[in-house]
Amino acid sequence: MAAPPLAAALLGAFLALLLLVSPAAAEIRETVIRADPRTIIPLDEFGFSHQGILELNVTGIAFDPPASPDLDLSQFGFFLSTLDAWVHVLRQLQDLDVTCALQSDLVKLAYSFDRLKPPSNPAGVPVARSSSFSVAFRVSEPGQYTLVFANCLNGGDLKISMDVSSAMYNVDPATGQRAYLSVGAAALPSIYFLFCLAYAALVAAWVSILLRKRAAVFRIHYFMLAVLVLKGFNLLAEAEDKSYIERTGTAHGWDVLFYIFSFLRGISLFTLIVLIGTGWSFLKPYLADREKKVLMVVIPLQVVANIAQVVIDESGPYARDWVTWRQVFLLVDVVCCCAVLFPIVWSIKNLREAARSDGKAAVNLMKLTLFRQYYVVVICYIYFTRVVVYALVTITSYRYLWTSDMAREVATLAFYMFTGYRFRPEVHNPYFAIDDEEEEAAAEALKLDDEFEL
Ligand SMILES: *[C@@H]1O[C@H](CO)[C@@H](O)[C@H](O)[C@H]1NC(C)=O
């Protein structure tokens, strides 16, 4: 079998892409910074259109050790930078053209802390420096920007604490409405809703097939129906989640529903692939011990994967431990994907052995072909949704970010349709309507097959 090299290839491609992934977080975000010595603190990312706004509310600014009155406050501030600009800024810093990223004219300075100074008053009464500010900064140059705080003073000896509340949005020039999703993600609510309708149609079609072919329906077919329904609800929750974020900047609880359905769908999909792979209910009514073990590995791992997914989504790309959780998620996902392939491989092996021992070559060849095909399709599905989609994220412009989500949903829909079509209930089981000629041809084919076995 080709399983080990393929799995290794999958894993390798994964590791290569691990560092390139950059999702688009776009919400009202609260960041708590406590005694942070970093000179550069990235906070959030957003894809702006021509009419973008950055809103910053910062409170509780404090320095550690406490700042003296003559502290040079212009060395602190928030700025926006694109990735391209940042590369040039790093060069400027290296060449000592500037000593602080805030001085570079390539970044968009949103707020410099020297504005915290109170206006000088003629009475000469000392007024305390403010420890909070609010600012709305206009962005008119479209691009994918990162919001960054810079502390350029004495190499990290001065730590800073503050509470940052940031919102980035685009304003529709016609209606004046705010859109809190990055410009490349604005189409996502409609896309998810369309796919949700597609799944509703699939559910209806599947139910009508189940009703018409009631005599040939196995338990696995009801399980397939459940997976379809869960996927549909998952997409509906995701569409609502994204559309609330788009309009208001927060998910209004739809994210919780989305996580619940994601979790159920993840578990049920992997279970379904395992069950089909073992031939459960249509080839045999029970699960062997090792097949149960696969399920016992996959289900808990899916739990971990979903926890990681929640942390990743809720915390944003620059939170502490974000990278760790991302790696946990990818690792667990790879293990699950590899694990679900084993039952299919075992079934293929069993069918080969059965073909040698009993006389029904044609029946076995048919089943063998079916399982081989399924094996290849599962691998293609995994490879496409895990590797190709991430590659698409990295190569497409921020404006077409939705294309990768669209590609993933198209691939998933195709996979569901293939699975449903190939394993649909059939009254006239083709396994029993075979004449001698076909039987002989199949026996030949199986013999040929053996010669090619690795
Ligand atoms: C900042 O404060 C203003 C005024 O209190 C408020 O309207 C706005 O929603 C706040 N923005 C953020 C991002 O918290």
The ligand as an SDF file (V2000), in Angstrom:
LIG
                    3D

 14 14  0  0  0  0  0  0  0  0999 V2000
  -13.6840   54.0580   22.4170 C   0  0  0  0  0  0  0  0  0  0  0  0
  -14.3880   54.9610   23.2270 O   0  0  0  0  0  0  0  0  0  0  0  0
  -15.5100   55.5830   22.5840 C   0  0  0  0  0  0  0  0  0  0  0  0
  -16.0750   56.6310   23.5320 C   0  0  0  0  0  0  0  0  0  0  0  0
  -16.2110   56.1020   24.8160 O   0  0  0  0  0  0  0  0  0  0  0  0
  -16.5200   54.5120   22.2120 C   0  0  0  0  0  0  0  0  0  0  0  0
  -17.6160   55.0830   21.5620 O   0  0  0  0  0  0  0  0  0  0  0  0
  -15.8490   53.5100   21.2900 C   0  0  0  0  0  0  0  0  0  0  0  0
  -16.7370   52.4560   20.9900 O   0  0  0  0  0  0  0  0  0  0  0  0
  -14.5880   52.9310   21.9360 C   0  0  0  0  0  0  0  0  0  0  0  0
  -13.9090   52.1230   20.9630 N   0  0  0  0  0  0  0  0  0  0  0  0
  -13.3450   50.9600   21.2690 C   0  0  0  0  0  0  0  0  0  0  0  0
  -12.6600   50.2430   20.1960 C   0  0  0  0  0  0  0  0  0  0  0  0
  -13.4060   50.4710   22.3850 O   0  0  0  0  0  0  0  0  0  0  0  0
  1  2  1  0
  1 10  1  0
  2  3  1  0
  3  4  1  0
  3  6  1  0
  4  5  1  0
  6  7  1  0
  6  8  1  0
  8  9  1  0
  8 10  1  0
 10 11  1  0
 11 12  1  0
 12 13  1  0
 12 14  2  0
M  END
$$$$
